[in-house]
Amino acid sequence: MTDPGARVAPPEEGLLALFAWLSPGFPVGGYAYSHALEWASDAGDLADEAALQGWLADLLQHGFCRADGIVFRHAHAAGAHGDLAALLEINALAMALAPSAELRLESGQQGRSFIDAVRMAWPNPLLEAAAAALPADVAYAVAVGFAAAVHGLPQRAAVEAFLFAVMQTLVSAALRLAPIGQTAGTRVVAGLMPQVRTLAADIQDLTLDDLGTATFRADLGSMRHETQYTRLFRS
């Protein structure tokens, strides 16, 4: 176990860092992934604003966002306790649960890029140790949760911000794919905000045994996307 307090950011710096980490400009490559929205658009599932709202709400309540929230919380706890062994176990589980090769790439590439970018700009001994111990693929939620803990960010605020940033990224992808304008996309983002907060509250007492998803069409769509004829996104 390593001392997690070697370089803990004060609250003000931490909150500003969170804005930077979850911004579209942070170098994790989130713009390259759609989490099967590209296939859903091609299949006609995202025909209008209401369809997009429903699709994303399902991902929040029943899909990967719920699972990511749970692993985020446990990765944050591992960071708060300086427990690298727990971190490795959580990451292995998170990566094993990816339902397709593309979705594994989506999470693992962003997570590794995130860890590397944060430790270059916000150095921390425990983050360095984690980067060396973790495999090449690091689940995105695990990476952000762990980094948030070692830099002193509160878990509840960090997981809400993470889940909301994921939703914003997917809305941005949908605007490039579906017949939905920016104003409609903004309404979708606003409509998802209370659902993000509800999810963050609901997962507070959940364990890793509670992991699981039930978004079969999205998961199958990610597999079909692998052979889709024209593609803008990697997932």
C-alpha positions as a Markdown table, in Angstrom:
| # | Residue | x | y | z |
|---|---|---|---|---|
| 1 | Met | 0.0 | 0.0 | 0.0 |
| 2 | Thr | 1.3 | 3.5 | -0.9 |
| 3 | Asp | 0.6 | 6.8 | 0.9 |
| 4 | Pro | -2.2 | 8.5 | -1.1 |
| 5 | Gly | -1.5 | 11.8 | 0.6 |
| 6 | Ala | 1.8 | 12.6 | -1.0 |
| 7 | Arg | 0.3 | 15.2 | -3.2 |
| 8 | Val | -3.4 | 15.8 | -2.6 |
| 9 | Ala | -4.8 | 18.9 | -4.4 |
| 10 | Pro | -6.6 | 21.5 | -2.2 |
| 11 | Pro | -10.4 | 21.6 | -3.0 |
| 12 | Glu | -10.2 | 24.7 | -5.2 |
| 13 | Glu | -7.5 | 23.2 | -7.4 |
| 14 | Gly | -9.2 | 19.8 | -7.4 |
| 15 | Leu | -12.5 | 21.2 | -8.7 |
| 16 | Leu | -10.7 | 23.1 | -11.5 |
| 17 | Ala | -8.8 | 20.0 | -12.4 |
| 18 | Leu | -12.1 | 18.1 | -12.7 |
| 19 | Phe | -13.3 | 20.6 | -15.2 |
| 20 | Ala | -10.1 | 20.1 | -17.2 |
| 21 | Trp | -10.1 | 16.3 | -17.0 |
| 22 | Leu | -13.7 | 16.0 | -18.3 |
| 23 | Ser | -13.6 | 18.7 | -20.9 |
| 24 | Pro | -13.9 | 17.8 | -24.6 |
| 25 | Gly | -10.3 | 19.0 | -25.1 |
| 26 | Phe | -8.7 | 16.6 | -22.7 |
| 27 | Pro | -6.6 | 14.2 | -24.6 |
| 28 | Val | -8.4 | 10.9 | -24.2 |
| 29 | Gly | -9.9 | 10.7 | -27.7 |
| 30 | Gly | -13.5 | 10.6 | -26.6 |
| 31 | Tyr | -14.6 | 12.2 | -29.9 |
| 32 | Ala | -13.7 | 9.1 | -31.7 |
| 33 | Tyr | -16.2 | 6.8 | -30.0 |
| 34 | Ser | -20.0 | 6.7 | -30.2 |
| 35 | His | -20.8 | 3.6 | -28.0 |
| 36 | Ala | -22.9 | 2.1 | -30.8 |
| 37 | Leu | -24.8 | 5.3 | -31.5 |
| 38 | Glu | -23.5 | 5.2 | -35.0 |
| 39 | Trp | -25.1 | 1.8 | -35.6 |
| 40 | Ala | -28.3 | 2.9 | -33.9 |
| 41 | Ser | -28.6 | 5.9 | -36.1 |
| 42 | Asp | -28.0 | 3.8 | -39.2 |
| 43 | Ala | -30.7 | 1.4 | -38.0 |
| 44 | Gly | -33.2 | 4.2 | -37.6 |
| 45 | Asp | -33.3 | 4.1 | -33.8 |
| 46 | Leu | -32.3 | 7.8 | -33.4 |
| 47 | Ala | -34.9 | 9.4 | -35.6 |
| 48 | Asp | -35.7 | 12.3 | -33.4 |
| 49 | Glu | -35.0 | 14.0 | -30.1 |
| 50 | Ala | -37.3 | 11.8 | -28.1 |
| 51 | Ala | -35.6 | 8.7 | -29.4 |
| 52 | Leu | -32.2 | 9.9 | -28.5 |
| 53 | Gln | -33.4 | 10.9 | -25.0 |
| 54 | Gly | -34.8 | 7.5 | -24.4 |
| 55 | Trp | -31.8 | 5.7 | -25.8 |
| 56 | Leu | -29.4 | 7.6 | -23.5 |
| 57 | Ala | -31.7 | 7.3 | -20.5 |
| 58 | Asp | -31.6 | 3.5 | -20.9 |
| 59 | Leu | -27.8 | 3.6 | -21.0 |
| 60 | Leu | -27.8 | 5.5 | -17.8 |
| 61 | Gln | -30.4 | 3.5 | -15.9 |
| 62 | His | -29.7 | 0.0 | -17.3 |
| 63 | Gly | -26.5 | 0.1 | -19.2 |
| 64 | Phe | -22.8 | 0.9 | -19.1 |
| 65 | Cys | -23.2 | 4.2 | -17.2 |
| 66 | Arg | -24.7 | 2.4 | -14.2 |
| 67 | Ala | -21.8 | -0.1 | -14.3 |
| 68 | Asp | -19.3 | 2.6 | -14.8 |
| 69 | Gly | -20.7 | 4.5 | -11.8 |
| 70 | Ile | -20.3 | 1.5 | -9.6 |
| 71 | Val | -16.7 | 0.8 | -10.6 |
| 72 | Phe | -15.9 | 4.5 | -10.4 |
| 73 | Arg | -17.0 | 4.5 | -6.8 |
| 74 | His | -14.9 | 1.5 | -5.9 |
| 75 | Ala | -11.9 | 2.8 | -7.8 |
| 76 | His | -12.2 | 6.0 | -5.8 |
| 77 | Ala | -12.3 | 4.1 | -2.6 |
| 78 | Ala | -9.1 | 2.2 | -3.7 |
| 79 | Gly | -7.4 | 5.5 | -4.4 |
| 80 | Ala | -8.5 | 7.0 | -1.0 |
| 81 | His | -6.9 | 4.0 | 0.8 |
| 82 | Gly | -3.9 | 3.7 | -1.5 |
| 83 | Asp | -4.9 | 0.2 | -2.3 |
| 84 | Leu | -3.3 | -0.8 | -5.6 |
| 85 | Ala | -4.2 | -4.5 | -5.3 |
| 86 | Ala | -7.9 | -3.5 | -5.1 |
| 87 | Leu | -7.5 | -1.2 | -8.0 |
| 88 | Leu | -6.0 | -4.0 | -10.2 |
| 89 | Glu | -8.9 | -6.3 | -9.3 |
| 90 | Ile | -11.5 | -3.6 | -10.1 |
| 91 | Asn | -9.9 | -2.8 | -13.4 |
| 92 | Ala | -9.7 | -6.4 | -14.4 |
| 93 | Leu | -13.4 | -6.9 | -13.7 |
| 94 | Ala | -14.4 | -3.7 | -15.5 |
| 95 | Met | -12.5 | -4.7 | -18.6 |
| 96 | Ala | -13.8 | -8.3 | -18.5 |
| 97 | Leu | -17.4 | -7.0 | -18.5 |
| 98 | Ala | -17.0 | -5.1 | -21.8 |
| 99 | Pro | -19.6 | -6.7 | -24.1 |
| 100 | Ser | -17.7 | -6.3 | -27.4 |
| 101 | Ala | -14.2 | -5.7 | -28.7 |
| 102 | Glu | -15.1 | -2.1 | -29.8 |
| 103 | Leu | -16.5 | -1.2 | -26.4 |
| 104 | Arg | -13.5 | -2.7 | -24.7 |
| 105 | Leu | -11.3 | -0.5 | -26.9 |
| 106 | Glu | -13.5 | 2.5 | -26.1 |
| 107 | Ser | -13.0 | 2.2 | -22.4 |
| 108 | Gly | -9.5 | 0.8 | -22.3 |
| 109 | Gln | -7.9 | 3.3 | -24.6 |
| 110 | Gln | -9.6 | 6.3 | -23.0 |
| 111 | Gly | -8.6 | 5.1 | -19.5 |
| 112 | Arg | -5.0 | 4.6 | -20.3 |
| 113 | Ser | -4.8 | 8.0 | -22.1 |
| 114 | Phe | -6.5 | 9.6 | -19.1 |
| 115 | Ile | -4.0 | 8.2 | -16.6 |
| 116 | Asp | -1.0 | 9.2 | -18.7 |
| 117 | Ala | -2.3 | 12.7 | -19.3 |
| 118 | Val | -3.1 | 13.3 | -15.6 |
| 119 | Arg | 0.2 | 12.1 | -14.3 |
| 120 | Met | 2.1 | 14.3 | -16.7 |
| 121 | Ala | 0.3 | 17.5 | -15.7 |
| 122 | Trp | -0.8 | 16.6 | -12.1 |
| 123 | Pro | 2.0 | 14.4 | -10.8 |
| 124 | Asn | 1.3 | 12.1 | -7.8 |
| 125 | Pro | 3.4 | 9.2 | -6.5 |
| 126 | Leu | 0.4 | 6.9 | -6.1 |
| 127 | Leu | -0.8 | 7.7 | -9.6 |
| 128 | Glu | 2.7 | 6.9 | -10.9 |
| 129 | Ala | 2.6 | 3.6 | -9.1 |
| 130 | Ala | -0.8 | 2.8 | -10.4 |
| 131 | Ala | 0.2 | 3.6 | -14.0 |
| 132 | Ala | 3.1 | 1.2 | -13.7 |
| 133 | Ala | 1.0 | -1.6 | -12.1 |
| 134 | Leu | -2.0 | -1.4 | -14.4 |
| 135 | Pro | -2.1 | -3.2 | -17.7 |
| 136 | Ala | -2.2 | -1.4 | -21.1 |
| 137 | Asp | -6.1 | -1.3 | -21.0 |
| 138 | Val | -7.4 | 0.7 | -18.1 |
| 139 | Ala | -11.2 | 1.1 | -17.8 |
| 140 | Tyr | -12.1 | 4.8 | -18.2 |
| 141 | Ala | -14.3 | 4.9 | -15.1 |
| 142 | Val | -11.6 | 3.2 | -13.1 |
| 143 | Ala | -8.9 | 5.7 | -14.2 |
| 144 | Val | -11.0 | 8.8 | -13.4 |
| 145 | Gly | -12.3 | 7.5 | -10.1 |
| 146 | Phe | -8.8 | 6.6 | -8.9 |
| 147 | Ala | -7.2 | 9.9 | -10.0 |
| 148 | Ala | -10.1 | 11.8 | -8.4 |
| 149 | Ala | -9.4 | 10.2 | -5.1 |
| 150 | Val | -5.6 | 10.7 | -5.0 |
| 151 | His | -6.1 | 14.3 | -5.8 |
| 152 | Gly | -8.7 | 14.9 | -3.1 |
| 153 | Leu | -11.9 | 15.2 | -5.1 |
| 154 | Pro | -15.1 | 14.1 | -3.3 |
| 155 | Gln | -16.5 | 10.9 | -4.7 |
| 156 | Arg | -20.1 | 11.9 | -5.1 |
| 157 | Ala | -19.3 | 15.2 | -7.0 |
| 158 | Ala | -16.7 | 13.4 | -9.1 |
| 159 | Val | -19.0 | 10.5 | -10.2 |
| 160 | Glu | -21.8 | 12.9 | -11.1 |
| 161 | Ala | -19.4 | 15.0 | -13.2 |
| 162 | Phe | -18.0 | 11.9 | -14.9 |
| 163 | Leu | -21.4 | 10.4 | -15.8 |
| 164 | Phe | -22.7 | 13.8 | -17.0 |
| 165 | Ala | -19.5 | 14.3 | -19.2 |
| 166 | Val | -20.1 | 10.8 | -20.7 |
| 167 | Met | -23.6 | 11.8 | -21.6 |
| 168 | Gln | -22.5 | 15.1 | -23.2 |
| 169 | Thr | -19.9 | 13.2 | -25.3 |
| 170 | Leu | -22.6 | 10.8 | -26.6 |
| 171 | Val | -25.0 | 13.7 | -27.4 |
| 172 | Ser | -22.2 | 15.4 | -29.3 |
| 173 | Ala | -21.7 | 12.1 | -31.3 |
| 174 | Ala | -25.4 | 11.9 | -31.9 |
| 175 | Leu | -25.5 | 15.4 | -33.4 |
| 176 | Arg | -23.0 | 14.3 | -36.0 |
| 177 | Leu | -25.0 | 11.2 | -36.9 |
| 178 | Ala | -28.7 | 11.8 | -36.5 |
| 179 | Pro | -31.2 | 14.4 | -37.8 |
| 180 | Ile | -31.1 | 16.2 | -34.5 |
| 181 | Gly | -30.1 | 19.9 | -34.2 |
| 182 | Gln | -28.0 | 21.6 | -31.5 |
| 183 | Thr | -31.0 | 23.0 | -29.7 |
| 184 | Ala | -32.6 | 19.6 | -29.4 |
| 185 | Gly | -29.3 | 18.2 | -28.3 |
| 186 | Thr | -29.1 | 20.8 | -25.6 |
| 187 | Arg | -32.5 | 19.9 | -24.4 |
| 188 | Val | -31.5 | 16.2 | -24.2 |
| 189 | Val | -28.5 | 17.2 | -22.1 |
| 190 | Ala | -30.6 | 19.2 | -19.7 |
| 191 | Gly | -33.2 | 16.4 | -19.5 |
| 192 | Leu | -30.5 | 13.9 | -18.6 |
| 193 | Met | -29.0 | 16.0 | -15.7 |
| 194 | Pro | -31.5 | 14.9 | -13.0 |
| 195 | Gln | -31.2 | 11.3 | -14.1 |
| 196 | Val | -27.4 | 11.5 | -13.7 |
| 197 | Arg | -27.9 | 12.8 | -10.2 |
| 198 | Thr | -30.4 | 10.1 | -9.4 |
| 199 | Leu | -28.1 | 7.4 | -10.6 |
| 200 | Ala | -25.2 | 8.8 | -8.6 |
| 201 | Ala | -27.3 | 8.6 | -5.5 |
| 202 | Asp | -28.6 | 5.1 | -6.3 |
| 203 | Ile | -25.2 | 3.5 | -6.6 |
| 204 | Gln | -23.8 | 4.8 | -3.3 |
| 205 | Asp | -24.4 | 1.5 | -1.5 |
| 206 | Leu | -23.9 | -0.9 | -4.3 |
| 207 | Thr | -21.0 | -3.4 | -4.4 |
| 208 | Leu | -19.2 | -5.0 | -7.3 |
| 209 | Asp | -21.6 | -7.9 | -7.1 |
| 210 | Asp | -24.3 | -5.5 | -8.2 |
| 211 | Leu | -22.6 | -5.0 | -11.6 |
| 212 | Gly | -24.7 | -5.9 | -14.7 |
| 213 | Thr | -26.4 | -4.3 | -17.7 |
| 214 | Ala | -29.6 | -4.9 | -19.7 |
| 215 | Thr | -29.1 | -2.9 | -22.8 |
| 216 | Phe | -29.0 | -5.8 | -25.3 |
| 217 | Arg | -29.8 | -3.8 | -28.4 |
| 218 | Ala | -26.9 | -1.3 | -27.7 |
| 219 | Asp | -24.5 | -4.2 | -27.0 |
| 220 | Leu | -25.5 | -6.1 | -30.1 |
| 221 | Gly | -25.3 | -2.9 | -32.1 |
| 222 | Ser | -21.7 | -2.4 | -31.0 |
| 223 | Met | -20.9 | -5.8 | -32.4 |
| 224 | Arg | -22.7 | -5.0 | -35.7 |
| 225 | His | -20.9 | -1.7 | -35.9 |
| 226 | Glu | -17.6 | -3.7 | -36.2 |
| 227 | Thr | -18.6 | -4.6 | -39.8 |
| 228 | Gln | -20.7 | -1.6 | -40.6 |
| 229 | Tyr | -20.0 | -0.4 | -44.2 |
| 230 | Thr | -19.3 | 3.3 | -43.5 |
| 231 | Arg | -18.2 | 4.5 | -40.1 |
| 232 | Leu | -17.2 | 7.8 | -38.6 |
| 233 | Phe | -16.5 | 6.4 | -35.1 |
| 234 | Arg | -14.4 | 3.6 | -33.6 |
| 235 | Ser | -17.3 | 2.2 | -31.7 |
